[in-house]
Amino acid sequence: MFGRQPHIFISYRRDDSAVHARALYEELEGFFGKDRLFFDVENVDYGDRFAEVIDQNIGRCEVVVCVIGPQWLTLPGADGVPRIQSANDYVRREIAAALRLRKRLIPVLVGGAATPQRSALPADIAALCDNNILTLSDRQL
């Protein structure tokens, strides 16, 4: 059904939902197999050009799972502005690419996170709010 390339890309913020993203990765690995998943800490080697690897794998995947924790929207960058507001934010770039390329994008709320409000998102990723959202409790992971 799927080729040998990763077909599920897991997007997350390390400072917000790394533990939940890892648990989700391990659960999906048991079902789909490691070769069918892209999870940055497992698939980006030292010395790789991080942005290029991310872009290539977003392009190759069929599904992007966007793990949203309680601080996903508000975690500040070095300038104090929420990272999601920066065009250089990797999470924003991943979501924007998934939407632009018409990938199946599954938002997954973890850790008691609330659904982001469309008005709080940059225009290029506001359509994230149109997708059916899965909420996982810690007991489900």
The first five atom37 places (N, CA, C, CB, O) and aatype in JSON, in Angstrom:
{
  "aatype": [12, 13, 7, 1, 5, 14, 8, 9, 13, 9, 15, 18, 1, 1, 3, 3, 15, 0, 19, 8, 0, 1, 0, 10, 18, 6, 6, 10, 6, 7, 13, 13, 7, 11, 3, 1, 10, 13, 13, 3, 19, 6, 2, 19, 3, 18, 7, 3, 1, 13, 0, 6, 19, 9, 3, 5, 2, 9, 7, 1, 4, 6, 19, 19, 19, 4, 19, 9, 7, 14, 5, 17, 10, 16, 10, 14, 7, 0, 3, 7, 19, 14, 1, 9, 5, 15, 0, 2, 3, 18, 19, 1, 1, 6, 9, 0, 0, 0, 10, 1, 10, 1, 11, 1, 10, 9, 14, 19, 10, 19, 7, 7, 0, 0, 16, 14, 5, 1, 15, 0, 10, 14, 0, 3, 9, 0, 0, 10, 4, 3, 2, 2, 9, 10, 16, 10, 15, 3, 1, 5, 10],
  "atom_mask": [
    [1, 1, 1, 1, 1],
    [1, 1, 1, 1, 1],
    [1, 1, 1, 0, 1],
    [1, 1, 1, 1, 1],
    [1, 1, 1, 1, 1],
    [1, 1, 1, 1, 1],
    [1, 1, 1, 1, 1],
    [1, 1, 1, 1, 1],
    [1, 1, 1, 1, 1],
    [1, 1, 1, 1, 1],
    [1, 1, 1, 1, 1],
    [1, 1, 1, 1, 1],
    [1, 1, 1, 1, 1],
    [1, 1, 1, 1, 1],
    [1, 1, 1, 1, 1],
    [1, 1, 1, 1, 1],
    [1, 1, 1, 1, 1],
    [1, 1, 1, 1, 1],
    [1, 1, 1, 1, 1],
    [1, 1, 1, 1, 1],
    [1, 1, 1, 1, 1],
    [1, 1, 1, 1, 1],
    [1, 1, 1, 1, 1],
    [1, 1, 1, 1, 1],
    [1, 1, 1, 1, 1],
    [1, 1, 1, 1, 1],
    [1, 1, 1, 1, 1],
    [1, 1, 1, 1, 1],
    [1, 1, 1, 1, 1],
    [1, 1, 1, 0, 1],
    [1, 1, 1, 1, 1],
    [1, 1, 1, 1, 1],
    [1, 1, 1, 0, 1],
    [1, 1, 1, 1, 1],
    [1, 1, 1, 1, 1],
    [1, 1, 1, 1, 1],
    [1, 1, 1, 1, 1],
    [1, 1, 1, 1, 1],
    [1, 1, 1, 1, 1],
    [1, 1, 1, 1, 1],
    [1, 1, 1, 1, 1],
    [1, 1, 1, 1, 1],
    [1, 1, 1, 1, 1],
    [1, 1, 1, 1, 1],
    [1, 1, 1, 1, 1],
    [1, 1, 1, 1, 1],
    [1, 1, 1, 0, 1],
    [1, 1, 1, 1, 1],
    [1, 1, 1, 1, 1],
    [1, 1, 1, 1, 1],
    [1, 1, 1, 1, 1],
    [1, 1, 1, 1, 1],
    [1, 1, 1, 1, 1],
    [1, 1, 1, 1, 1],
    [1, 1, 1, 1, 1],
    [1, 1, 1, 1, 1],
    [1, 1, 1, 1, 1],
    [1, 1, 1, 1, 1],
    [1, 1, 1, 0, 1],
    [1, 1, 1, 1, 1],
    [1, 1, 1, 1, 1],
    [1, 1, 1, 1, 1],
    [1, 1, 1, 1, 1],
    [1, 1, 1, 1, 1],
    [1, 1, 1, 1, 1],
    [1, 1, 1, 1, 1],
    [1, 1, 1, 1, 1],
    [1, 1, 1, 1, 1],
    [1, 1, 1, 0, 1],
    [1, 1, 1, 1, 1],
    [1, 1, 1, 1, 1],
    [1, 1, 1, 1, 1],
    [1, 1, 1, 1, 1],
    [1, 1, 1, 1, 1],
    [1, 1, 1, 1, 1],
    [1, 1, 1, 1, 1],
    [1, 1, 1, 0, 1],
    [1, 1, 1, 1, 1],
    [1, 1, 1, 1, 1],
    [1, 1, 1, 0, 1],
    [1, 1, 1, 1, 1],
    [1, 1, 1, 1, 1],
    [1, 1, 1, 1, 1],
    [1, 1, 1, 1, 1],
    [1, 1, 1, 1, 1],
    [1, 1, 1, 1, 1],
    [1, 1, 1, 1, 1],
    [1, 1, 1, 1, 1],
    [1, 1, 1, 1, 1],
    [1, 1, 1, 1, 1],
    [1, 1, 1, 1, 1],
    [1, 1, 1, 1, 1],
    [1, 1, 1, 1, 1],
    [1, 1, 1, 1, 1],
    [1, 1, 1, 1, 1],
    [1, 1, 1, 1, 1],
    [1, 1, 1, 1, 1],
    [1, 1, 1, 1, 1],
    [1, 1, 1, 1, 1],
    [1, 1, 1, 1, 1],
    [1, 1, 1, 1, 1],
    [1, 1, 1, 1, 1],
    [1, 1, 1, 1, 1],
    [1, 1, 1, 1, 1],
    [1, 1, 1, 1, 1],
    [1, 1, 1, 1, 1],
    [1, 1, 1, 1, 1],
    [1, 1, 1, 1, 1],
    [1, 1, 1, 1, 1],
    [1, 1, 1, 1, 1],
    [1, 1, 1, 0, 1],
    [1, 1, 1, 0, 1],
    [1, 1, 1, 1, 1],
    [1, 1, 1, 1, 1],
    [1, 1, 1, 1, 1],
    [1, 1, 1, 1, 1],
    [1, 1, 1, 1, 1],
    [1, 1, 1, 1, 1],
    [1, 1, 1, 1, 1],
    [1, 1, 1, 1, 1],
    [1, 1, 1, 1, 1],
    [1, 1, 1, 1, 1],
    [1, 1, 1, 1, 1],
    [1, 1, 1, 1, 1],
    [1, 1, 1, 1, 1],
    [1, 1, 1, 1, 1],
    [1, 1, 1, 1, 1],
    [1, 1, 1, 1, 1],
    [1, 1, 1, 1, 1],
    [1, 1, 1, 1, 1],
    [1, 1, 1, 1, 1],
    [1, 1, 1, 1, 1],
    [1, 1, 1, 1, 1],
    [1, 1, 1, 1, 1],
    [1, 1, 1, 1, 1],
    [1, 1, 1, 1, 1],
    [1, 1, 1, 1, 1],
    [1, 1, 1, 1, 1],
    [1, 1, 1, 1, 1],
    [1, 1, 1, 1, 1],
    [1, 1, 1, 1, 1]
  ],
  "atom_positions": [
    [[0.82, -1.18, 0.0], [0.0, 0.0, 0.0], [0.87, 1.25, 0.0], [-0.94, 0.0, 1.2], [0.62, 2.15, -0.8]],
    [[1.88, 1.33, 0.86], [2.76, 2.49, 0.93], [4.14, 2.09, 0.43], [2.84, 3.06, 2.37], [4.54, 0.93, 0.55]],
    [[4.85, 3.05, -0.14], [6.22, 2.78, -0.6], [7.16, 2.61, 0.57], [0.0, 0.0, 0.0], [6.73, 2.56, 1.73]],
    [[8.45, 2.53, 0.27], [9.44, 2.32, 1.31], [9.79, 3.61, 2.05], [10.69, 1.72, 0.71], [10.4, 3.57, 3.11]],
    [[9.4, 4.76, 1.5], [9.7, 6.01, 2.17], [8.75, 6.22, 3.36], [9.6, 7.2, 1.19], [7.68, 5.61, 3.41]],
    [[9.15, 7.07, 4.3], [8.24, 7.36, 5.42], [6.93, 7.93, 4.89], [8.89, 8.35, 6.41], [6.93, 8.75, 3.97]],
    [[5.85, 7.5, 5.46], [4.58, 8.05, 5.0], [3.83, 8.78, 6.1], [3.71, 6.95, 4.45], [2.81, 9.42, 5.83]],
    [[4.31, 8.71, 7.32], [3.72, 9.47, 8.42], [4.81, 10.35, 9.01], [3.1, 8.52, 9.51], [5.84, 9.86, 9.47]],
    [[4.58, 11.65, 9.01], [5.51, 12.63, 9.53], [4.95, 13.14, 10.85], [5.75, 13.81, 8.52], [3.8, 13.56, 10.91]],
    [[5.75, 13.1, 11.91], [5.3, 13.58, 13.22], [5.93, 14.95, 13.48], [5.68, 12.57, 14.36], [7.15, 15.08, 13.58]],
    [[5.07, 15.95, 13.59], [5.47, 17.33, 13.86], [5.13, 17.65, 15.32], [4.77, 18.33, 12.88], [4.05, 17.31, 15.79]],
    [[6.06, 18.29, 16.01], [5.85, 18.61, 17.43], [6.86, 19.66, 17.88], [5.96, 17.34, 18.31], [7.84, 19.93, 17.19]],
    [[6.61, 20.23, 19.04], [7.56, 21.14, 19.67], [8.27, 20.39, 20.79], [6.85, 22.43, 20.21], [7.63, 19.86, 21.7]],
    [[9.59, 20.35, 20.72], [10.35, 19.63, 21.75], [10.1, 20.18, 23.14], [11.83, 19.7, 21.44], [10.0, 19.42, 24.1]],
    [[9.98, 21.52, 23.25], [9.77, 22.14, 24.57], [8.36, 21.98, 25.09], [10.12, 23.6, 24.5], [8.07, 22.35, 26.22]],
    [[7.48, 21.45, 24.29], [6.07, 21.39, 24.64], [5.53, 19.96, 24.72], [5.27, 22.17, 23.63], [4.78, 19.63, 25.65]],
    [[5.9, 19.12, 23.78], [5.23, 17.81, 23.7], [6.15, 16.67, 23.29], [4.08, 17.88, 22.74], [5.69, 15.69, 22.71]],
    [[7.44, 16.78, 23.58], [8.39, 15.74, 23.16], [8.04, 14.37, 23.73], [9.8, 16.12, 23.59], [8.12, 13.37, 23.02]],
    [[7.65, 14.31, 24.98], [7.32, 13.02, 25.61], [6.09, 12.42, 24.94], [7.06, 13.19, 27.14], [6.05, 11.22, 24.66]],
    [[5.09, 13.24, 24.68], [3.88, 12.74, 24.02], [4.16, 12.32, 22.59], [2.78, 13.81, 24.05], [3.65, 11.31, 22.12]],
    [[4.97, 13.1, 21.89], [5.32, 12.77, 20.5], [6.08, 11.46, 20.45], [6.15, 13.9, 19.85], [5.85, 10.63, 19.57]],
    [[7.0, 11.25, 21.4], [7.77, 9.99, 21.46], [6.82, 8.81, 21.7], [8.85, 10.06, 22.57], [6.94, 7.78, 21.05]],
    [[5.9, 8.97, 22.63], [4.95, 7.89, 22.93], [4.08, 7.58, 21.7], [4.05, 8.27, 24.13], [3.81, 6.42, 21.41]],
    [[3.66, 8.61, 21.01], [2.87, 8.42, 19.79], [3.7, 7.72, 18.72], [2.34, 9.76, 19.27], [3.22, 6.81, 18.04]],
    [[4.94, 8.16, 18.57], [5.85, 7.52, 17.6], [5.98, 6.02, 17.9], [7.25, 8.2, 17.63], [5.88, 5.19, 17.0]],
    [[6.21, 5.69, 19.16], [6.4, 4.28, 19.52], [5.13, 3.47, 19.28], [6.82, 4.17, 20.99], [5.2, 2.31, 18.88]],
    [[3.98, 4.07, 19.53], [2.71, 3.39, 19.28], [2.53, 3.16, 17.78], [1.52, 4.2, 19.84], [2.16, 2.06, 17.36]],
    [[2.78, 4.17, 16.98], [2.65, 4.05, 15.53], [3.7, 3.09, 14.95], [2.78, 5.41, 14.87], [3.42, 2.37, 13.99]],
    [[4.89, 3.1, 15.53], [5.95, 2.19, 15.08], [5.52, 0.73, 15.22], [7.25, 2.44, 15.87], [5.8, -0.1, 14.36]],
    [[4.83, 0.43, 16.32], [4.36, -0.93, 16.53], [3.32, -1.35, 15.51], [0.0, 0.0, 0.0], [3.18, -2.54, 15.22]],
    [[2.61, -0.4, 14.97], [1.56, -0.71, 14.0], [2.06, -0.64, 12.56], [0.4, 0.25, 14.17], [1.79, -1.55, 11.77]],
    [[2.79, 0.42, 12.21], [3.22, 0.65, 10.83], [4.65, 0.19, 10.54], [3.09, 2.1, 10.5], [4.99, -0.11, 9.4]],
    [[5.48, 0.15, 11.58], [6.89, -0.16, 11.38], [7.72, 1.12, 11.3], [0.0, 0.0, 0.0], [7.24, 2.15, 10.82]],
    [[8.94, 1.03, 11.75], [9.83, 2.18, 11.83], [10.11, 2.82, 10.47], [11.12, 1.78, 12.46], [10.25, 4.04, 10.38]],
    [[10.18, 2.02, 9.42], [10.52, 2.55, 8.1], [9.39, 3.36, 7.47], [10.9, 1.41, 7.18], [9.58, 3.96, 6.41]],
    [[8.25, 3.38, 8.09], [7.1, 4.12, 7.55], [6.85, 5.43, 8.3], [5.86, 3.25, 7.61], [5.87, 6.12, 8.01]],
    [[7.72, 5.78, 9.25], [7.53, 6.97, 10.07], [8.69, 7.92, 9.91], [7.36, 6.59, 11.53], [9.82, 7.51, 9.67]],
    [[8.39, 9.22, 10.04], [9.45, 10.22, 10.14], [9.27, 10.94, 11.46], [9.41, 11.21, 8.93], [8.24, 11.55, 11.73]],
    [[10.31, 10.85, 12.28], [10.35, 11.5, 13.59], [11.76, 12.07, 13.7], [10.01, 10.48, 14.8], [12.73, 11.31, 13.71]],
    [[11.88, 13.36, 13.78], [13.19, 14.01, 13.61], [14.32, 13.39, 14.41], [13.08, 15.43, 13.98], [15.4, 13.17, 13.86]],
    [[14.11, 13.09, 15.68], [15.21, 12.56, 16.49], [15.62, 11.15, 16.07], [14.83, 12.56, 17.95], [16.68, 10.67, 16.46]],
    [[14.79, 10.48, 15.3], [15.11, 9.15, 14.79], [15.65, 9.18, 13.36], [13.87, 8.26, 14.85], [16.38, 8.28, 12.95]],
    [[15.28, 10.22, 12.61], [15.57, 10.2, 11.17], [16.5, 11.28, 10.65], [14.31, 10.3, 10.45], [16.85, 11.27, 9.47]],
    [[16.91, 12.21, 11.49], [17.85, 13.24, 11.05], [19.2, 12.92, 11.68], [17.36, 14.68, 11.45], [19.35, 12.93, 12.9]],
    [[20.18, 12.62, 10.83], [21.51, 12.27, 11.3], [22.34, 13.51, 11.59], [22.22, 11.38, 10.28], [22.09, 14.59, 11.04]],
    [[23.33, 13.34, 12.45], [24.25, 14.44, 12.73], [24.93, 14.84, 11.43], [25.32, 14.04, 13.81], [25.36, 13.98, 10.66]],
    [[25.0, 16.13, 11.19], [25.6, 16.64, 9.97], [24.61, 16.86, 8.84], [0.0, 0.0, 0.0], [24.93, 17.53, 7.86]],
    [[23.41, 16.29, 8.95], [22.37, 16.53, 7.94], [21.92, 17.98, 8.01], [21.16, 15.57, 8.14], [21.96, 18.61, 9.07]],
    [[21.5, 18.5, 6.9], [20.91, 19.84, 6.85], [19.45, 19.69, 7.28], [21.02, 20.49, 5.4], [18.6, 19.24, 6.51]],
    [[19.19, 20.09, 8.52], [17.91, 19.83, 9.17], [16.73, 20.29, 8.3], [17.87, 20.54, 10.52], [15.82, 19.5, 8.04]],
    [[16.75, 21.53, 7.85], [15.61, 22.06, 7.09], [15.38, 21.28, 5.8], [15.84, 23.54, 6.76], [14.23, 21.04, 5.41]],
    [[16.46, 20.88, 5.13], [16.32, 20.12, 3.88], [15.69, 18.75, 4.14], [17.68, 19.95, 3.2], [14.83, 18.3, 3.38]],
    [[16.13, 18.09, 5.2], [15.58, 16.76, 5.53], [14.1, 16.88, 5.88], [16.36, 16.12, 6.71], [13.29, 16.06, 5.46]],
    [[13.76, 17.91, 6.64], [12.35, 18.13, 7.0], [11.52, 18.37, 5.73], [12.21, 19.34, 7.97], [10.49, 17.73, 5.53]],
    [[11.98, 19.28, 4.88], [11.24, 19.59, 3.65], [11.07, 18.37, 2.76], [11.94, 20.7, 2.88], [9.99, 18.14, 2.21]],
    [[12.13, 17.59, 2.6], [12.06, 16.39, 1.75], [11.04, 15.4, 2.29], [13.44, 15.72, 1.65], [10.27, 14.81, 1.52]],
    [[11.03, 15.22, 3.6], [10.13, 14.22, 4.17], [8.69, 14.69, 4.25], [10.61, 13.85, 5.54], [7.78, 13.86, 4.17]],
    [[8.46, 15.97, 4.39], [7.09, 16.48, 4.29], [6.58, 16.2, 2.87], [7.02, 18.03, 4.62], [5.44, 15.78, 2.69]],
    [[7.43, 16.43, 1.89], [7.04, 16.19, 0.49], [6.75, 14.73, 0.21], [0.0, 0.0, 0.0], [5.88, 14.42, -0.61]],
    [[7.45, 13.84, 0.86], [7.29, 12.4, 0.6], [6.15, 11.75, 1.37], [8.58, 11.68, 0.93], [5.61, 10.73, 0.96]],
    [[5.78, 12.35, 2.48], [4.81, 11.68, 3.36], [3.4, 11.79, 2.8], [4.86, 12.29, 4.76], [3.13, 12.57, 1.89]],
    [[2.53, 11.0, 3.35], [1.11, 11.06, 3.0], [0.29, 11.68, 4.12], [0.59, 9.66, 2.68], [-0.77, 12.24, 3.88]],
    [[0.81, 11.56, 5.36], [0.1, 12.03, 6.54], [1.07, 12.82, 7.41], [-0.53, 10.85, 7.34], [2.21, 12.41, 7.61]],
    [[0.6, 13.96, 7.91], [1.36, 14.73, 8.89], [0.54, 14.75, 10.17], [1.68, 16.19, 8.38], [-0.6, 15.22, 10.19]],
    [[1.13, 14.24, 11.24], [0.5, 14.27, 12.56], [1.11, 15.44, 13.3], [0.71, 12.91, 13.34], [2.32, 15.48, 13.54]],
    [[0.28, 16.4, 13.66], [0.74, 17.61, 14.33], [0.38, 17.51, 15.81], [0.11, 18.9, 13.69], [-0.78, 17.68, 16.19]],
    [[1.38, 17.23, 16.64], [1.17, 17.06, 18.08], [1.18, 18.44, 18.73], [2.27, 16.13, 18.71], [2.16, 19.17, 18.64]],
    [[0.06, 18.78, 19.38], [-0.12, 20.1, 19.97], [-0.26, 19.95, 21.48], [-1.36, 20.81, 19.37], [-1.24, 19.39, 21.97]],
    [[0.73, 20.46, 22.2], [0.69, 20.47, 23.65], [0.18, 21.8, 24.16], [0.0, 0.0, 0.0], [-0.16, 22.68, 23.37]],
    [[0.11, 21.96, 25.49], [-0.48, 23.16, 26.08], [0.23, 24.48, 25.74], [-0.52, 23.01, 27.54], [-0.4, 25.54, 25.8]],
    [[1.52, 24.43, 25.41], [2.27, 25.65, 25.12], [2.64, 25.78, 23.64], [3.53, 25.69, 25.96], [3.4, 26.67, 23.26]],
    [[2.11, 24.92, 22.81], [2.44, 24.88, 21.38], [2.28, 26.24, 20.72], [1.55, 23.86, 20.68], [3.11, 26.63, 19.9]],
    [[1.24, 26.95, 21.06], [0.93, 28.23, 20.44], [1.68, 29.39, 21.08], [-0.54, 28.48, 20.51], [1.9, 30.41, 20.43]],
    [[2.09, 29.26, 22.33], [2.59, 30.41, 23.07], [4.08, 30.38, 23.4], [1.84, 30.53, 24.33], [4.62, 31.38, 23.88]],
    [[4.76, 29.27, 23.17], [6.19, 29.22, 23.49], [6.93, 30.34, 22.76], [6.79, 27.84, 23.11], [6.84, 30.45, 21.54]],
    [[7.67, 31.16, 23.51], [8.35, 32.3, 22.88], [9.68, 31.91, 22.25], [8.58, 33.39, 23.9], [10.35, 30.98, 22.68]],
    [[10.04, 32.66, 21.22], [11.36, 32.56, 20.62], [12.32, 33.43, 21.4], [0.0, 0.0, 0.0], [11.95, 33.99, 22.43]],
    [[13.54, 33.56, 20.91], [14.56, 34.38, 21.58], [14.13, 35.84, 21.69], [15.88, 34.28, 20.83], [14.57, 36.55, 22.59]],
    [[13.28, 36.28, 20.77], [12.83, 37.67, 20.77], [11.61, 37.91, 21.67], [12.5, 38.1, 19.37], [11.13, 39.04, 21.77]],
    [[11.12, 36.85, 22.32], [9.98, 36.97, 23.21], [8.64, 36.8, 22.52], [0.0, 0.0, 0.0], [7.61, 36.69, 23.18]],
    [[8.63, 36.79, 21.2], [7.4, 36.63, 20.42], [7.13, 35.13, 20.27], [7.51, 37.34, 19.0], [8.07, 34.36, 20.09]],
    [[5.86, 34.7, 20.33], [5.58, 33.27, 20.15], [6.2, 32.75, 18.86], [4.06, 33.02, 20.14], [6.09, 33.37, 17.81]],
    [[6.85, 31.6, 18.96], [7.56, 31.01, 17.81], [6.66, 30.84, 16.6], [8.14, 29.67, 18.2], [7.09, 31.04, 15.46]],
    [[5.41, 30.47, 16.83], [4.49, 30.19, 15.73], [4.31, 31.41, 14.83], [3.13, 29.74, 16.27], [3.93, 31.27, 13.67]],
    [[4.59, 32.6, 15.35], [4.45, 33.83, 14.58], [5.62, 34.07, 13.64], [4.3, 35.01, 15.51], [5.54, 34.92, 12.76]],
    [[6.71, 33.33, 13.82], [7.9, 33.49, 12.98], [7.8, 32.61, 11.74], [9.17, 33.15, 13.76], [7.5, 31.42, 11.83]],
    [[8.05, 33.2, 10.58], [8.04, 32.42, 9.33], [9.15, 31.37, 9.33], [8.21, 33.35, 8.11], [9.09, 30.43, 8.54]],
    [[10.15, 31.5, 10.19], [11.26, 30.54, 10.27], [11.02, 29.43, 11.29], [12.53, 31.27, 10.62], [11.87, 28.55, 11.45]],
    [[9.9, 29.45, 11.96], [9.58, 28.42, 12.95], [9.38, 27.09, 12.22], [8.31, 28.8, 13.78], [8.56, 26.99, 11.31]],
    [[10.12, 26.06, 12.63], [10.02, 24.76, 11.95], [8.62, 24.18, 12.0], [11.0, 23.77, 12.56], [8.12, 23.66, 11.0]],
    [[7.97, 24.26, 13.14], [6.62, 23.7, 13.26], [5.67, 24.41, 12.29], [6.1, 23.82, 14.72], [4.89, 23.76, 11.6]],
    [[5.75, 25.73, 12.25], [4.9, 26.47, 11.31], [5.22, 26.08, 9.88], [5.09, 27.99, 11.5], [4.3, 25.89, 9.08]],
    [[6.5, 25.96, 9.54], [6.89, 25.57, 8.18], [6.35, 24.19, 7.83], [8.41, 25.58, 8.04], [5.89, 23.97, 6.71]],
    [[6.4, 23.26, 8.79], [5.91, 21.9, 8.54], [4.4, 21.92, 8.24], [6.2, 20.98, 9.75], [3.94, 21.28, 7.3]],
    [[3.65, 22.66, 9.05], [2.2, 22.72, 8.87], [1.85, 23.43, 7.57], [1.54, 23.43, 10.07], [0.98, 22.98, 6.82]],
    [[2.53, 24.54, 7.3], [2.26, 25.28, 6.07], [2.54, 24.41, 4.84], [3.12, 26.56, 6.01], [1.77, 24.42, 3.88]],
    [[3.64, 23.67, 4.88], [3.96, 22.77, 3.76], [2.91, 21.68, 3.62], [5.36, 22.14, 3.95], [2.49, 21.37, 2.5]],
    [[2.49, 21.1, 4.73], [1.48, 20.05, 4.67], [0.18, 20.58, 4.06], [1.21, 19.48, 6.09], [-0.44, 19.9, 3.24]],
    [[-0.21, 21.77, 4.45], [-1.44, 22.36, 3.89], [-1.25, 22.7, 2.42], [-1.83, 23.61, 4.68], [-2.13, 22.42, 1.6]],
    [[-0.13, 23.3, 2.07], [0.14, 23.7, 0.68], [0.18, 22.48, -0.24], [1.47, 24.48, 0.58], [-0.29, 22.53, -1.38]],
    [[0.76, 21.38, 0.26], [0.9, 20.16, -0.53], [-0.32, 19.24, -0.42], [2.14, 19.41, -0.11], [-0.34, 18.15, -0.99]],
    [[-1.32, 19.69, 0.3], [-2.58, 18.97, 0.48], [-2.38, 17.58, 1.09], [-3.28, 18.85, -0.86], [-3.01, 16.6, 0.67]],
    [[-1.5, 17.51, 2.08], [-1.3, 16.27, 2.82], [-2.44, 16.1, 3.81], [0.08, 16.26, 3.55], [-3.07, 17.08, 4.22]],
    [[-2.7, 14.87, 4.2], [-3.67, 14.64, 5.29], [-2.98, 15.15, 6.56], [-4.1, 13.1, 5.42], [-1.92, 14.65, 6.93]],
    [[-3.58, 16.12, 7.21], [-3.01, 16.76, 8.38], [-3.91, 16.47, 9.57], [-2.84, 18.28, 8.18], [-5.07, 16.87, 9.6]],
    [[-3.35, 15.76, 10.55], [-4.13, 15.35, 11.72], [-3.6, 16.07, 12.95], [-4.08, 13.81, 11.91], [-2.53, 15.71, 13.46]],
    [[-4.31, 17.09, 13.44], [-3.91, 17.72, 14.69], [-4.26, 16.8, 15.86], [-4.61, 19.11, 14.86], [-5.35, 16.24, 15.92]],
    [[-3.31, 16.65, 16.79], [-3.51, 15.78, 17.94], [-3.21, 16.6, 19.2], [-2.59, 14.5, 17.87], [-2.08, 17.03, 19.42]],
    [[-4.24, 16.81, 20.02], [-4.07, 17.55, 21.26], [-3.61, 16.61, 22.36], [-5.38, 18.25, 21.67], [-4.17, 15.53, 22.54]],
    [[-2.57, 17.02, 23.09], [-2.03, 16.21, 24.19], [-1.81, 17.09, 25.41], [-0.7, 15.5, 23.77], [-1.74, 18.32, 25.3]],
    [[-1.69, 16.46, 26.57], [-1.35, 17.19, 27.79], [-2.37, 18.22, 28.21], [0.0, 0.0, 0.0], [-2.03, 19.19, 28.89]],
    [[-3.61, 18.04, 27.82], [-4.66, 18.99, 28.18], [-4.71, 20.22, 27.31], [0.0, 0.0, 0.0], [-5.35, 21.21, 27.67]],
    [[-4.04, 20.2, 26.16], [-4.03, 21.35, 25.26], [-5.43, 21.65, 24.73], [-3.07, 21.11, 24.08], [-6.25, 20.75, 24.55]],
    [[-5.67, 22.93, 24.5], [-6.92, 23.37, 23.9], [-6.73, 23.53, 22.39], [-7.4, 24.72, 24.53], [-5.61, 23.72, 21.91]],
    [[-7.81, 23.43, 21.65], [-7.76, 23.65, 20.21], [-7.34, 25.09, 19.94], [-9.14, 23.34, 19.55], [-7.93, 26.02, 20.47]],
    [[-6.31, 25.28, 19.1], [-5.91, 26.65, 18.78], [-7.03, 27.39, 18.06], [-4.63, 26.65, 17.91], [-7.74, 26.81, 17.25]],
    [[-7.18, 28.65, 18.37], [-8.17, 29.48, 17.7], [-7.61, 29.97, 16.37], [-8.59, 30.67, 18.59], [-6.44, 30.37, 16.3]],
    [[-8.4, 29.94, 15.34], [-7.99, 30.38, 14.01], [-7.37, 31.78, 14.08], [-9.19, 30.37, 13.04], [-6.36, 32.04, 13.42]],
    [[-7.95, 32.67, 14.84], [-7.47, 34.05, 14.93], [-6.09, 34.16, 15.56], [-8.44, 34.89, 15.71], [-5.41, 35.18, 15.39]],
    [[-5.66, 33.14, 16.29], [-4.34, 33.16, 16.93], [-3.24, 32.61, 16.03], [-4.39, 32.37, 18.22], [-2.06, 32.71, 16.36]],
    [[-3.64, 32.03, 14.89], [-2.67, 31.41, 13.98], [-2.33, 32.33, 12.82], [-3.21, 30.08, 13.46], [-3.18, 33.09, 12.36]],
    [[-1.09, 32.26, 12.33], [-0.76, 32.99, 11.11], [-1.63, 32.49, 9.96], [0.76, 32.83, 10.77], [-2.06, 31.33, 9.96]],
    [[-1.88, 33.35, 8.99], [-2.78, 33.03, 7.88], [-2.38, 31.76, 7.13], [-2.82, 34.19, 6.92], [-3.26, 31.02, 6.69]],
    [[-1.07, 31.5, 6.99], [-0.64, 30.35, 6.2], [-0.92, 29.01, 6.87], [0.81, 30.45, 5.9], [-0.83, 27.97, 6.22]],
    [[-1.26, 29.03, 8.15], [-1.58, 27.76, 8.83], [-2.95, 27.78, 9.5], [-0.52, 27.44, 9.87], [-3.3, 26.83, 10.2]],
    [[-3.72, 28.83, 9.3], [-5.04, 28.94, 9.93], [-5.96, 27.8, 9.54], [-5.68, 30.26, 9.57], [-6.85, 27.43, 10.31]],
    [[-5.77, 27.23, 8.35], [-6.62, 26.12, 7.9], [-6.44, 24.86, 8.76], [-6.31, 25.78, 6.44], [-7.23, 23.93, 8.66]],
    [[-5.42, 24.84, 9.59], [-5.26, 23.72, 10.55], [-6.54, 23.55, 11.36], [-4.04, 23.98, 11.5], [-6.92, 22.43, 11.71]],
    [[-7.2, 24.66, 11.65], [-8.42, 24.63, 12.46], [-9.6, 23.98, 11.75], [-8.8, 26.02, 12.87], [-10.6, 23.65, 12.38]],
    [[-9.5, 23.8, 10.43], [-10.57, 23.18, 9.66], [-10.55, 21.65, 9.77], [-10.48, 23.59, 8.2], [-11.54, 20.99, 9.44]],
    [[-9.44, 21.11, 10.23], [-9.28, 19.66, 10.26], [-9.86, 19.07, 11.55], [-7.8, 19.28, 10.13], [-9.8, 19.68, 12.61]],
    [[-10.4, 17.87, 11.41], [-10.9, 17.16, 12.57], [-9.73, 16.89, 13.52], [-11.6, 15.83, 12.16], [-8.69, 16.39, 13.1]],
    [[-9.91, 17.22, 14.78], [-8.83, 17.15, 15.77], [-9.03, 15.95, 16.68], [-8.76, 18.45, 16.6], [-10.14, 15.68, 17.15]],
    [[-7.94, 15.23, 16.92], [-7.94, 14.09, 17.83], [-7.39, 14.57, 19.17], [-7.09, 12.9, 17.27], [-6.35, 15.23, 19.21]],
    [[-8.07, 14.25, 20.25], [-7.57, 14.56, 21.59], [-7.17, 13.26, 22.26], [-8.64, 15.32, 22.44], [-7.98, 12.33, 22.36]],
    [[-5.92, 13.2, 22.72], [-5.43, 12.02, 23.42], [-5.14, 12.36, 24.87], [-4.16, 11.46, 22.74], [-4.53, 13.38, 25.18]],
    [[-5.59, 11.5, 25.75], [-5.24, 11.66, 27.16], [-3.96, 10.87, 27.4], [-6.4, 11.17, 28.11], [-3.58, 10.02, 26.6]],
    [[-3.3, 11.15, 28.5], [-2.06, 10.43, 28.81], [-2.31, 8.93, 28.94], [-1.45, 10.97, 30.11], [-1.41, 8.13, 28.69]],
    [[-3.5, 8.55, 29.3], [-3.82, 7.12, 29.44], [-3.89, 6.41, 28.08], [-5.14, 6.95, 30.17], [-3.7, 5.2, 28.0]],
    [[-4.16, 7.18, 27.03], [-4.3, 6.6, 25.7], [-2.95, 6.4, 25.02], [-5.18, 7.47, 24.84], [-2.85, 5.64, 24.06]],
    [[-1.91, 7.07, 25.49], [-0.6, 6.96, 24.85], [0.2, 5.85, 25.45], [0.17, 8.26, 24.97], [1.34, 5.61, 25.04]]
  ]
}
